[in-house]
Amino acid sequence: MKSSEGQLEEILGQLIILEEQPGLEQYESARIKAKEAAAQVCSDPMLLAWRDQAEDKYWPSYECGTHKRPPWIVWAAARGANLTVRIGQRWFFYFLCWREKG
């Protein structure tokens, strides 16, 4: 999904956009940065799914749904994802926020 319209289809709930930074190429460092950003707006955010557009990797990596939407979106949406953290144009992380802060 390279078009801007496709990227809009990959947003669930509130969107937080972070700039790409050196060191965030790897999943683990990007995941930590995304969770820190999610924790700024809600208590105890739960990561439900993710996508690395640059490497075309995602989790869950199995098929689900009707194939009209990508499996990571179907999985996260079905579990109540209400926050997306995007890091640059590469990473998308989908969280369920239990309680909003403040």
Secondary structure, DSSP 8 states (H G I E B T S, - for coil): --SHHHHHHT--SEEEEE---TT-SSHHHHHHHHHHHHHTTEES-EEEEEEETTTTEEES-S--S-SSS-HHHHHHHHTT--EEEEETTTEEEEEE-SEE--
